[in-house]
Amino acid sequence: MKPSPWPNAIDHLLAKSVQHGGETLAAHTWEVLCRLADLYRLRPQLAGPARLWHCLYWAAFLHDFGKAARGFQYRLRGGPVWPHRHEVLSLAFVDAIAH
């Protein structure tokens, strides 16, 4: 049997609150990447600077990783307001792919 490419181990992490669809972080990231792929297919000539699509892929892939933070996950499940921006926390993952 082939291993699944789907990250089942993180399916408990949400990207959207239940009142806004309860979409998981993995499913949301997949949808974002699908929309980027659609844009690439529609407008491949937008290549612009070297490696633009490469950079856009990684930006789209990482853009919501900060939502995995415990406080943000509590908030999505009805907990107290979380005073931090998930986007800023997502930046912490850039170093992992930049080398």
N, C-alpha and C positions, 0 to 999 in steps of 0.2 A: 504494500500500500504506500502511496506517495504521501509525504507530509503536506499538510495544508499550508498554503502561503498566507492564509488569513491569520492575523494575530489574536487567536482565541484567548490568550493569557491576559489581554487587556480589555476584553469585552465588558468588563464591569465599569470602565471609565467612560464617563459621559462627556459629550461636547455641547449638548443642549439639555436644558431642564425638561422634566417630564411634561410640564405645561406647554413647552415649545417643541414637543415631539420626542424627547428622550433619546435622541440620536446618540449612538456611541461615538467615542473619539475615533475609533478605527473606521467606522462607516462614514463619518463626516470627512475624515482625511481622504478616504477613497473617492468620495463625491467631488471634493475639491480638485483632486488630481484628474478625475474624469473631465471636469469642466475645462481644466487647463489643456488636456489632450484635445478636446473639442476646438478650443481656440487655436491650437497649433495646426490642426487639420484645416480649419477655415482660413487662417492667415499665416501660413508658413513663411511668407515673405517679410514678416515683421521681425526677422532675425536680428536686425540692428547690430549692436555691438557683439563681438565674439562671445559665444557661450551664453547668450541671453536666455534661450530656452532651458539650458542646463541650470542657470541661476534661478529662473522662475520655478522650475520643478522643485528645487530644494526649499525655496521660500514657501511654496504651497504646501509641501510635505511637512515642514516644521511649524507652520504658522500657529497652530493651536496646541502644540505639545505642552505649553504651560498650563493648560486646563487640567492636566493630570495632577496638579498640586492638591494635596489633601484638603486645604481650605476651600479651594474652588469647587472640588467635588462635593463637599458638604453644602456649599451654597446652591449648587444645582439640584440638590435633594431637599431643598427647603430650609437649609441652615441660615445662619446669620450672614449679613453682607460681608463680603470679603474685600478688603480695601486695596488689593493689589491688581495690577493689570496682567492678565495671562500672557499677553503679547511679549511683555518684558521678560517673563520667565521662559518663554519659548526661545529667546535669544541665547540662553544658556546651552542649548543643544547645537548651536552653529559650530562651536569649537570642535565638536565630535566629528563633523564632516569636513571641516576646513583643512585638515592635514593630509 
